[in-house]
Amino acid sequence: MHLLSTAAHTGGVNSDLAFSGNLVYAGHYGGFRIIDISEPGEPVELADVHCNGPQGDVSVWGDLLFLSVDTPQSTPGCAGSHNVTASTPGAWEGVRVFDVSDPSAPQFLQAIRTDCGSHTHTLVPREDGGTYIYVASYPLSASNIGPDCRAPFERISVIDVPGKDRAAGLAARVAAEPTVKGVDPFSGSSGDFFACHDIQVLTPRKLAAAACLSQGQLWDISNPLAPQVTANIDTPDVDIWHSAAFTHDGKYVTFGDEYFGPAQEPFGAIWTYAVDNPATPLSHLRIPRDQPSTYHNFNYVPVAGRNILVSSAYGSGTSVVDLTDPTSPKEIGYYDMQSNQWSTYWYNGLIIANDISRGVDVLRLSTRETASAQQLPMLNPQTQTFLLN
């Protein structure tokens, strides 16, 4: 694996990524950037939208971009927005919506308030051209607790977006607040609560994998406004159930452990389960080097017949793992960036990483395991919309 280029963005926290065509949408705590990677060795920043609000989880849908905000802001819009306490009159947090039809001049459309804000969000596309958005959030810190964000919380928000254009963005609204059931309590300074950190959907099987801090879950999303828990997945060897991804054949699901303690087996690993029988893990894998191990955000390469995971790793750069045999994972490539990468994903023959302090790195992995990977028109990494055999 080798580094092709870096689109630098320093002085703040860089977070998650989404993709459409040759464009990379890179979230950060002060807004988001749009970067053209038509020439991977010479990326061009088209826009850097200043709109304060941690933590900057992003997704794209047609002409629309959605941006998560999970810290109370002084205003729902971008102008003059800054962090405030939840008790501040008019304080707002949730999901901001932008028109990105002109990627060089994005326009703010509206701000949708959600209970506890939006730590992460996940698109659940519909056949009518619209999409639902699952909003995951939680009352972790007592200093940011508002009237609708009290422990034990126990819910997600579902936003209804009726289409892909500007009018649909202006019409987006919260449609449901289904309860998160069966999760073990997670402890924060606000007290014990029940909520999820990240949600991955596999729309062909109408499934979701929810990383719910204290445990993992599988959901039946046949009725996307009312997900039903089909499996609770637990092990004492995961510190924080942080993220998840399904394999492209729909047979397996991998969860990541966000871990900040001293290096010790098996914490900070990825854990893989059979979707139809998730009672016992098939395997786990820590970073196989003398470095911190926290697999953070990841996706599977869209290649038939193999399960290749590309992941960011706090303190250890980017890791590529072969899980074709899910009982015997093996790292087949890595790039040690000497810093912390928040998100790393495979997209159209490239590996794109958003480094917390440096910016967007574009890498290439040359290996036969990924040689026949499919090209995609777009990618929201938490949303898998097709199956490969």
Secondary structure, 3 states (H helix, E strand, C coil): CEEEEEEECCCCCEEEEEEECCEEEEEECCEEEEEECCCCCCCEEEEEEECCCCEEEEEEECCEEEEEEEEEECCCCCCCCCECCCCCCCCEEEEEEEECCCCCCCEEEEEEECCCCCCEEEEEECCCCCEEEEEECCCCCHHHCCCCCCCCECECEEEEECCCCHHHHHHCEEEECCECCCCCCEEECCEEEECCCEEEEEHHHCEEEEECECCEEEEECCCCCCCEEEEEECCCCCCCEEEEEECCCCCEEEEEECCCCCCCCCCCCEEEEECCECCCCCEEECCCCCCCCCEEEEEECCCCCCCEEEEEECCCEEEEEECCCCCCCEEEEEECCCCCEEEEEEECCEEEEEECCCEEEEEECCCHHHCCCCCCCEECCCEECCCCC
